[in-house]
């Protein structure tokens, strides 16, 4: 119970911190929104290509990618915030208190999750305002919010692991371009059957592709197909990997002091 | 879960004194760098203990080990009767910690920080709020409680850090260089609060680079140099151990060679300091007049001549062979004066 209170309190702090530091929240919403606008505005006729999936419009296809991009950036941002805490010694304050060590990571992830949920709502609103349709209805929209939130937690756990390992905000920030590389080597913005090699093969096995397709399925399809199940499985895999990495990184940090 | 008061009384009842005890405590970092090379401490309950030493002497590493933030690589340590490695959780319950440079989140308000600290120590929400109000008032920050910490002056940050370390009424308080960089007024305010806490029964372990701080506050002083304790005792006993007063002579032409040669006839020469030649007088104050005559006979023009009673700096010099850098004139942050809360 005490640990839950601590995680809740650290989560609240994390959320406040994000909203009080515009440089943390701005890229998460602004970059994916701008990229979405540019891509939809400039490449909207891509839907006319033969082999392009059956969708109502290009925005319907792209919105899942934008959400995952935002979730990735939210995870990166959470990692930066944790690294800043380490740099300024705030983590020592937490470590000197009688709390579970991993509560520090989980508290940070609560904030990242809230940010993930907020970005999902933001992009669903954009989608609906600009004429896209969530074929999965209200249930589909709620499931999208859930998947994006869990994605932010999974990516946040990896960001936390890197922050704990390096103890440096600039190192975590330096991974920012990598986010785009991983994203463009997935099916976030292009259908897999239109990608060239070796991108097509990488995208085929990139867990991000499965997660994006799981979310996309809820936008463009009225029933929960295998893509959704595969998306959930990929998400579980990335989450477990991220949490294990951050637990190991925390142990390493405690050992090093 | 037992309340803080209950826990404290349990600690007092069950655990024997001393409040802090270390045996051959060591920390070697990767690359073979030895930060602490075997420290033995025995600090009694309700004592103020000052750990005095220059930067890099091992003060902060020792504090980090005693506060469970860093594992020792050798030796053992108990705090409040609990082992810092195997009973780290119990140690954390018993201690309050204000680390060097006041590790505060600049985006939080003072009130939020103390409430968070209360939650970390398992204090219920309503009680945490009450304690936050009381502690903010105690350190004179009640009017700045809802301002972000980033807008606080250095002195205000240190007071907030101190208040947050007290939220669970710790048995032992660790202060790592609590006044470094503060202006004299802020330093005095921190000292008064530390003395008050000690009168109320809190054991205080503080590290400092300032001789004056150790001299004014501490019941016991430990001088650490190069990872080892080189002297320990009450400030009075340490000074007495050094013994005789010393003479500081500055010549008008700024040279020292001739003065040092003459002074050497009247006692043990000490390392020069701030352009002054120093000698520990064999005959104490009675040795001043012969020195003056000798300097005059040699035709040297004296700009200033001071008879200085032994200080902790003398103790430091006697034990380490050099002066504690910056000990007399602590750096003060610019614009450090308190802004109105």
Interface residues (C-beta under 8 A of the other chain):
Chain A: X2 X5 X6 X9 X10 X13 X16 X17 X20 X21 X85 X88 X89 X90 X92 X93 X94 X95 X96 X97 X98 X99 X254 X255 X256 X257
Chain B: X1 X30 X64 X67 X68 X69 X70 X71 X89 X92 X93 X95 X97 X99 X100 X101 X103 X104 X105 X107 X108 X112 X116 X117 X119 X120 X121 X122 X148 X164
